[in-house]
Amino acid sequence: MDAAGGSRNPLPRPCHVLVLLNPRGGKGKALQLFWSHVQPLLVQADVSFTLMLTERRNHARELVRTEDLRRWDALVVMSGDGLIHEVVNGLMERPDWETAIQKPLCSLPAGSGNAVAASLNHYAGYEQVTNEDLLTNCTQLLCRRLLAPMDLLSLQTACGQRLFSVLSLAWGFIADVDLESEKFRRLGEMRFALGTCLRLAALRTYRGSLAYLPAETPASRGAPTPTRAPQGPADTHVVPLEQPVPPHWTVVPEQDFVLVLALLHSHLASELFTAPMGRCSAGAMHLFYVRAGVSRATLLRLFLAMEKGRHMEYHCPHLVYVPVVAFRLEPKDGKGVFAVDGELLISGAVQGQVLPNYFWMVSGCRESPPSLKLQPSPRRRSQQRPPPAESR
């Protein structure tokens, strides 16, 4: 189901929004930045607001789970990517989730990662900026009131948990950096640079198996029976985790990885232009993985080049990229620590699929990417080495 498919009128003028702000996010200056950079622009644009400060982890999730959403024209999230993750999952946990997830969202960056805001900034045609400049750009998008549909990543874990991602799932190097640098939160985005250096000094590998449904050859004539959860949309491309993946999936042989990353958007942080190959079609996501054997120096060069989106130009043989519709990742050495939108997830195995055009966000344009057209593919492919086509 394309819950947010089609077009939608802009936010009304005047409009009233609920601002959920994490005062401890990033460098701890979100509240100060709201009054100095956001509030004056909202007043000029005839956007009134009610401000709520979050007090603990999952507070926003609890608030939106019970809030009367009819009071607001949009929910504005001012923090990092983790708070948007909370809000979306809170909306999807409501009894009226199908209606609740239609409430427009807006991302105002005031955290450490700010990848969703950076991606929206990129889609709007702005140059890559950070900090107060990025906050100003995203506030101006809110003042313009345009809405665009966004994809959502539906995730299932081996323990039966169902959750949703607005940005990414990472395993290995990126997840380690994200989670281990949490203690440097007061450094803002510099925490990721420091965390990268520390993890490079003690580079790890992770044994696992990976399978995915490629975006361009994804569907068999006999599609799997949709995997249904007690609440929420059915997953139409995946089967239960205890079953083998469908025969038309690509299977990467069990091996040692340095990282695996499933990414919905262009940026992984405001200065990490991770997917410069362009926005995926609606219903698809970017899948990157780095196989063991890459040197520390090469990995460092890749991450330094990623600031300007030039890492793919190195044609690193250990780095594989493919657009996919769904994936399954199974750690084999007990290292099942994942980062979902920057938040910790511990699980033995995880699979996910994209829900196309599933919710609305304030954006610089009203159009979504073209919808994915699925073509038949008759058999499973076992991947011994990344084919040249995967580098497109």
Disulfide bonds with the S-S distance in Angstrom:
none
